[in-house]
Amino acid sequence: MRLTVIGTGYLGATHAAAMAELGFEVLGVDVDPAKIEALGRGELPFYEPGLPELLRKHTASGRLRFTTSMEKAGAFGDVHFIAVGTPQKAGEAAADMTYVDAAVAGIAAAATRDSLIVGKSTVPVGSARRLKEIAEEYAPAGIHLDFAWNPEFLREGFAVEDTLRPDRLVVGTDSRTADQTLRRVYASALTRGTPYISTDFETAELVKVAANAFLATKISFINAFAEVTETVGGDIQTLADAIGHDARIGRRFLNAGVGFGGGCLPKDIRALQARIGELGLDKTMRFLNEVDEINMRRRDRVVFLAEQLLGDLADKRIAVLGTSFKPDSDDVRDSPALDIAGRLYGGGAEVLVYDPKANENSAKRFPRLTYVDSIEEAVQDVDVVLLLTEWQEFKDMKPGDLEAFVGSRQIVDGRNVLDRVDWENAGWTFRGLGLKVPEVVSART
Ligand code: NAD
């Protein structure tokens, strides 16, 4: 069986390399020639642990190749995975489906034999049925195309592991043949006992957005309580630990901090609300508005804490440690950390930024920040240090590591990963999300 993966970004490049690792002949397809050339040379155009090795291994073996030609893909593949982007539409909450529509129409028109199209992108419910019709419309006469939706749950930073060893597989289809084909594609996971959920299109589409909506809600839930402890006192981490012991709740995704970001959760909860609204169920997902707003307020809070420590941002020097939306990724799409850095700059501060992997991507979006290559350079003579993405090297920082460099011993821990007592004992003014600051109470009343 030969596979194509259409769209070779974070999801598609990982899927293509992982499928080659599983033994398939794979052709990756993208409209971006620079990306395709780099991938073809075995060079990954983004950061994802473990993926460069897999890419090099299989471009070298010849099992994994790349092209910009849909015609080649149509002639090559028995199964075509669609992994193109579904970003938020400019100025709207809804998902932009133009890339998926073009990819499905393109591969359907290029198919030279009966084959299976499998959507992996995250799409609004109802899309798969519509796209199946597009595929049928574009398929050359005499060619039969099956259709399935197989949403992807990989996490950036763990993408290779998640793709090779998923915790579940969800397949929505109305075709027995499609289901059987995908069981063969995922045979190694099925042999290990990975749950395989075979369902209809709508359920498959909804599983993905429901999972993301739940995770986003969990993060905003604890961040809402962080707003409470900021006012009444208390320890948000202890609160999270204590409720997390309840197996029905669980501790994961209950870390108070600057909130969620990235190329998925923010746009997915907005697209879900938009889609459910279109269906006339306006009130049903209204709570996601709150989830989004709580999330965005965390950014305001960090800016507020910085202003409070500095009096005024103008002409102050601020170190921002971390701009990727999460550690072990260079993805800065909708990153809370980068947004905060930009706002501080907008307030008149000089912002020195260090991210272990995301400086380059950050500079494309915010070229006016000052990008440096180490913690020491970032904190040089600064008035305050902000830890905004919990990379391991930031979690490992001790007050003594910074003291020779900083201008003032002031730090904001945006991720609740530092030991406050250690820093305060070393003479630092420490601020954190979920921590009460006496002045804040009076400022609000
Ligand atoms: P991305 O922007 O990194 O990659 C999308 C790729 O598609 C780009 O390389 C783009 O050039 C290419 N493309 C666009 N139109 C094309 C076309 N017509 N033909 C061929 N290629 C085309 O996006 P991503 O993060 O990989 O996300 C892709 C989809 O997967 C989205 O729907 C996203 O929500 C979903 N998803 C992403 C992740 C993740 O962690 N990144 C996880 C699960 C699901």
Boltz pocket constraint, residues with backbone or C-beta under 6 A from the ligand:
constraints:
  - pocket:
      binder: B
      contacts: [[A, 6], [A, 7], [A, 8], [A, 9], [A, 10], [A, 11], [A, 12], [A, 29], [A, 30], [A, 31], [A, 32], [A, 35], [A, 83], [A, 84], [A, 85], [A, 86], [A, 98], [A, 99], [A, 100], [A, 102], [A, 103], [A, 106], [A, 120], [A, 121], [A, 122], [A, 123], [A, 152], [A, 153], [A, 154], [A, 155], [A, 156], [A, 263], [A, 264]]
      max_distance: 6.0
